Amino acid sequence: MKMFKKGHNMDCEKEYCIYNMDNRCRFEKVTINSLGMCDDSVLISLDKGFLAKEKARQLQNIEERWKDTDK
């Protein structure tokens, strides 16, 4: 494992990590495992009710777009 200090200004692709700000890692010391993945990410928790509503909403949007392509 490698450890990087905040000064490296690392890119971050984990959108739901609490340390991700504008796709940059804001954690003081980041540990990268042998697969090149961050071992320090902390993901936010979403309320199950909110998550279910969002899944249904986004699924409906996708299905509506597919209907438009069937014309």
N, C-alpha and C positions, 0 to 999 in steps of 0.2 A: 504494500500500500504506500501511496505517496501522499504527503500532506502539503497543501499550498496555503499561503497566507492571503488574506483579503486583498493585498496590494496587487495580486495577479489579475484582478478584475475579470474573473472567469464568466463565460457565457453559461446560462442555465436554461435547459429545455423543460424542466419540471414545473409546469405552470401552476400546479397546486401546492408547491412547496412554500412554506412561510418565509423562506429566505430569498425567494425569487422576486426581484424588483426590476421591472423593465427588462426581463430576460438576462439579468445579471445576478450572480450570487452575492448576497450581502453577509454571509456567514464569515466569522473571523478566521477560522481555520477549516479548510475543506479537505476531507480525506477521500481519495480516489482509490477504488479497489482495483484488483488485477484485470477486471473487465472494462475499466475506464469509466465506471459509474460512481457517482457520489454516494458515500455511505452516511452522510450527515443530514440528508433531507428529512424534513418533517412536513408531512402532508396535512392540509387543513381537513377538518371533518365537515361534511355536509349533512344537514338534517334529512332523514330518510323521506319525509313527506315532500320536502323541497326537491330532492333528487328524483323522486318518482314523477312529480309534476313536470320537471324539466325534461326527463326522458320521454314522457308522453308528448310534450309539446314539440320537441325536436323530431321525434318519430313522425308526428303528423305533418310537420313541415317537409320532411323528406318524401313522405308518401304523396303529398300534394305536388311536389316537383316532378315526381315520376309520372303522375297522372298527366301533367302538362306535356310530357315527352311522348305519350301514347297517342296523341292527336294526329 
